[in-house]
Amino acid sequence: MLVEFAWLKNDALVERATIRVTADAQCVHLASFHVAHQLCGDAARLVLSNFPPESKLTTVDLDMPIHDSSDWESIDMGEYTFAFQCQIDA
């Protein structure tokens, strides 16, 4: 499954990326944080970590059902927002 995401601080874009989540565990090192990801059954597991100290975030665990997003979805984390959309690989 492809997961396109945007990391925002107070609605301003900080970082944007796309990852391909597969059955193989992988980790992507971005400027703002790391994303470990893997398909686990009928969900994609994403673990966001290594945030800058000023963010006051430690680790965020996300289990996303495997699906095609019809629009952007988002998770509010205080002054930060993790916005994403998913696309099942053809």
LINCOR-V865838 format. One record per residue. RES is the residue in one small letter. OMEGA is omega as a letter, one per 20 degrees, with the letter a starting at -180 (* if undefined). Layout:
RES_OMEGA / RES_OMEGA
This chain:
m_r / l_r / v_r / e_a / f_r / a_r / w_a / l_r / k_a / n_r / d_r / a_a / l_r / v_a / e_r / r_a / a_r / t_r / i_r / r_a / v_a / t_r / a_r / d_r / a_a / q_r / c_r / v_a / h_r / l_a / a_a / s_a / f_r / h_r / v_r / a_a / h_r / q_r / l_r / c_a / g_a / d_r / a_r / a_r / r_r / l_r / v_r / l_a / s_r / n_r / f_r / p_a / p_a / e_r / s_a / k_r / l_r / t_r / t_r / v_r / d_r / l_r / d_a / m_r / p_r / i_a / h_r / d_r / s_r / s_r / d_r / w_r / e_a / s_r / i_a / d_r / m_a / g_r / e_r / y_r / t_r / f_r / a_a / f_r / q_a / c_r / q_r / i_r / d_r / a_*
